[in-house]
Amino acid sequence: MVETPRLLTGVQGMSRVPSSDIMLADQRQDPSSNARAASLSSEAVPTDLLTIRAPAPDWFRWAISHPRQSQFVMVAGCRIHYLHCAREPARPGERGLLFVHGGGAHSYWWSYIAPYFTRDFRVAAIDLSGMGDSGWRAHYNSELRAEEIRAVIAAAQLGERPFVIGHSFGGFMTMKVASQYGDTLGGAVIVDSPIRSPEEEARHPLVRPPMGNRRVYKTFDAALARFRLMPEQPCDNPFIVEFIGRHSLRRAEDGWVWKFDSQAMGSRRFGEPVREYLQAVGCRAALIFGEKSALVSHETASYMSSLMGPRAPVVEVPEARHHVMLDQPLGFVAALRMLLDSWMRNESAEGSSSPRATRDN
């Protein structure tokens, strides 16, 4: 989700429920966005600053050493960055996976997960506009994000009916693209993206997170020391948090700043009908959520299941919080492998059945 130098705060008169990045972007014009982006350097971060210092297990070091390429594609006048994971050997007509990060995050949140799928799929991870190494826009909305996702699917040659996996804010963008273009997808996996019932939302409203990105840090290490997960939570895998934090910074004219554009997340929590997007998903859909998530409760998961349909898988990952792939990375890999294998087996059994008709399988 979002990395920010500020701690979460409560809002007077509202429940102290942890903040979320689920607000969808305002469409307000911001002519200063080009100036803000221009103040950032395109100079690559030195390799030594990207090297983690914390002890890390062999599986993680193998995963982050897996070959990957940075690529770009233009979408509606904005340069969109994505990571393309090496696939050896490539096979004609093979299926693809696209990973979509959370609000304020970036493609490297998936770079230690993606290699576990390159044996069977072509794999890419996108930086949505205003985040990661993608360009900034004067305004942001889910229509543009859906086009960014489609453009990366095409540019990365992810093949026919690829699968899209989105975490948190990225899960909402996945719902959007799957509601409009679901007949072109093999499936949509939503990872801890909360859609609460009106009753639950009334009892426990979510507080808008602080998304300021104005502070400039004099040194890389000073900035890295302020890296936080949102909603703030413990994580038993500090090597993953450090790795992500190191890939979350870029140079500014007078120091270091977080990569995201603070206006890319907007100021409204529910600016678009995300419930309707989930209901309208035109392909298979599934929810993966953390047992200890601060955002997706069992009540939330049950409500989302009712929107997706009774046959859509809902997978709870034990001991995981909101950042499921940080908390239980290998458990997340296993859960996602199971879902994809099940869907592809069902496809083979169904033959030419309509993907929309079988979306709940």
N, C-alpha and C positions, 0 to 999 in steps of 0.2 A: 504494500500500500504506500502511504506517503511518508517520506522522510522529512523531518522538520527540526529546526533547532529549538523549538518551543515545546513546553510541556502542555498536556491537555488541561483544560480548566472547565469547571462547571459553569452553567448559566443560571442566573438567579431565577427562581420560579419554575425551573424544569428539573426533571430527574437527572442525577449525575450518571447518565448512561454514556459509555465510551463513544467518542466521536467516530465518524465513518467518512470515507471518501465517496459516498454514494450520490452526492449532489451532482446534477448534470449541468453542463456548462451554459452560462448565459450567452445569448447571441448579440450582446452589445458590441458596438464597434469600438475598437481601441487603436487609434492611429499611432499610439506610442509604442506598439508592439515591435515594430521594426527597429526603432531606436533601442529598445530594451535588448533585443536579440543582438543588435550590432555591438553592444557593449561587452559581449561575451567573446572570448577567443575561440577560434577553431583549432588551435594548437593542441596536438595530442597530449594527453597526460603521460608523463614519463613512466616507463614500465616499472621502475622500482617503487613508485607510489601506488601501483595497482597490485603489488605482491603482498599477499596476506602474511601477517606475522604470527597469528594464533596457530597453535597445533591443529592439524586437520587430518581426518582419516584418509586412507588410501582411496576409497571410492570417490571422495570429493575431489581429491587432487587429480584423479584420472578424469573425472567429468569436466573440470574447468580447463584441462589441457587438451580436450577434444578439439580438433580443428574447426574453426568457424570463420566466416567472412562477414565483414560489414558491407552492406549494400544500401543503395538509395533508389527511391522511385518518386517522381513528382506526382502529387495529387492536388488538384485545384490550386496550383501555384505554390504549394508547400513541399519542401523536400522531406520525405519520410524515410527514416532509417529503419533497417531491420537486420537482424543477425541470421545468417543462413548456415546451418550446421552441415558439415561434410557428411556425405552418404557414400559409403564404399561397399560394394560397387553400386552405381546407379542402375535402376532398371526402368525400361520404358513403361509408362502407364501406372507407375506405383502411386500409392496414396500419399497424402500429405497431412501434416499437422501445423497449425499456427497457434502460438501461445500469445496471449494478450495480457499485459501487466495491469496492475492497479493504479489508482490515481496518484500522480506525482512520481511514479516508479519508472521502470525502463526494462528493456529487453534482457539485461543481464540478471534480472531476478529469475529468469528461466534457464540461464546458461549451464547450470549444474544439473538441471532436470532433463533438458532436451536430449543430451547424448544417449540416454537410456531408451530412446525411441528411434534412433537413426538406423538400427538394424532392419526395421520393418517399414519405415516411413521417410519421406522427405520432410525436413523439419525447419521451421523458421520461427522467429520471435520478433514482434513489431515494437517500435517506439511510436506511440500515438503522438500526434502533433502537439507541440508545447511541452513535450516530455522527452527524457533521454537525449539522444543525439539527433532527433528530428527538429525541423524548423518550427518557428512560432507563427501563429496566425493573428490577424486582427480580431477575429472572433472564432469561437469554437461551438460545435454542436454535434449531436450524435449522427446526423446525416453525413457530415463530413467524415466522422470517425468510421462509419460503415464503409464509405468509399475507400478510406485508407486501408482498411482490412482487406477489402476485395482486391485492391491494387497490389498489395503485398502477396496475396495468394497467387495472383497471376504472375508477378515478377519473379517470385521464388519458385515458380513452376510446381506448385503443390498438387497439381493434377485435378482430376474430376472428383467432385464431392469430397473435399478435404474435411477434416475435423477442426473445429475451433475451440480452444480452451481458454477461458477468461477468468481472471481472479479479481474479485471485488469490483472496483469501477470498470475494469476490463470485462467482467462478467456482464455488466449492464450493456456495454457496447457489443458484446457477443449476442445478447438477447436481441438487440436492435438489428444487427446484420442478419441473424437467423430468422427474424420475423419478416424481413423484406425479401431475403434471398435464400430462404431455407431449402428450397428445392434444388439448390446448387451445392448444398453441404451434406456431408455424411452424418454429422451430429454436432451438437453444441454442449460443452461441459461447463457448467457454472460452478465456480469455486468460491464459496463463502461470500456470495453477493446477496445481501439481505433485502428481501421484499417482505415487509411485515403486513399482517392484516391490519385493517383500520383500528381494530380494538387494541391490538398489541401496541401499535404506534401511539395511540392515545394514552395508554398507561405508561409507556416508556419511550418518550420521544428521543430521537437521536440528536445530539448536539453538533452543530457545524464545527469542524476542526479548524484550528488556526493554520492558514495556508500561506503565511507571509514568506516571501523569498527575497527580501530586500537587504538582508545583512550580508556584508562582505567580510570574509575571514582573511586575516593577513597571511596565514599559512595553511597548507593542506592538512597538516596534523591537527591544527586548531579546529578546523571545520569537521574533520572526521570524528573528533571527540564529542561533537554535538549531534551526531547522527542518532535518530530515534525511529522506532517503528510506531505507526499509528493504526489503530489505537495502541497506546503504549502497553507493552506486555513483556514478560520475560521470555527468553529463548534459550534453550539448552544447547544451541549450536552456534556459539559466538563466532566461529570461523565463517559461517554463512553470512551473518550480519556484517562482519568486517568486510567480506568480499563485496557485498552489495553496496555498502557505504563507500568503499573506495571507487566504485564505478558510478557514484552518484554526484560527483563533483566535476566542475569545469573551471577554467581560468576566467576571471574578469579582468578589467583594466587594472584594478588595484588589489587583486587578491583572488580568492576562491569563493564560488557560490554553488548552491544546489542547481542541478540541471533543469529542473522544471520551471515553467512559466506559472507563477501563482494564479494568473487569470485563466489558465487552461482548465481549472476545475470549477470556475464560476462561483456564484454566490447563492444559488438556489439548491435546496436539497432534493426536491422532487419537481424538477422543471419539465419533465416529460413523463408520459404514461408508461412507466417501466412494467407495471403489472400487465398492461395490455400487450407489451412486447413479448413478455414471457408466455402469455396465453396464446399468442399468435405465432410462436416459433414453428416453422414449417419443416422441421427435420427432427430426428431423435434428439432428446434432451435429457440431461442428468444433472444432479446437484451433488457436489462433494463439499462437506463442511467439517469444521473442527469440533470435536466433542466439547472443548472448553472455549469455543469462540465467544468473544464479547459481542458479536454482531448477529450471528445466526444461532438463535436458540432452537430448542426442539419444536417450540410452537411456530417459529418462523419457518423451519424446514417443512413442517406439516402443511403450513399454508402454501408454501411454494410448490409442494407436491400436488396440492389440489389444483393449482394453476397449470402445472405441466401435464397432469393426467395420472391416473393410478398406476400405469405401467412404466413410468419414467423412474429410473433408478435414483435412489437417494442414499448416499454413502457417507457415513459418519466415521471420521478418522480418529481413533483413540488418542488421547493426550495432546491433540493438536488444538491450537488457538486459531485466531483469524488467519494468520499467515501460515496456512497449512503446509505449504511446500518448504517453509523454513523450519517449522516445528517438527514435522515428521516427513522428511523428504523421501525416504525410501518407501514408507507406507503410502505416501501420495503416489509415487511411481507405480506401486503395485495396484492401487485402486484404479488408476487411470488405465493401466494395461488391461485390467480385467474388463472395464467398460468397453474399451475399443475392440478387444477381442470378441466380446459378446455381440457387439453391434455388427462387426464384420461377418461373424458366423451367421447371424440372422439374415444379413443381406444375401449371403450365398444360398441360404435355405429358401428365401423368398423370391429369388430370381429377379424378375422385372417388376415387382410390386412397387407401388408409388411410395417414395420416402415420406411424403406428407401423411399418407394413410397409416404408416407404421411408426410415426414419430415417438410413440410411447414405449416402443419395445426396447 
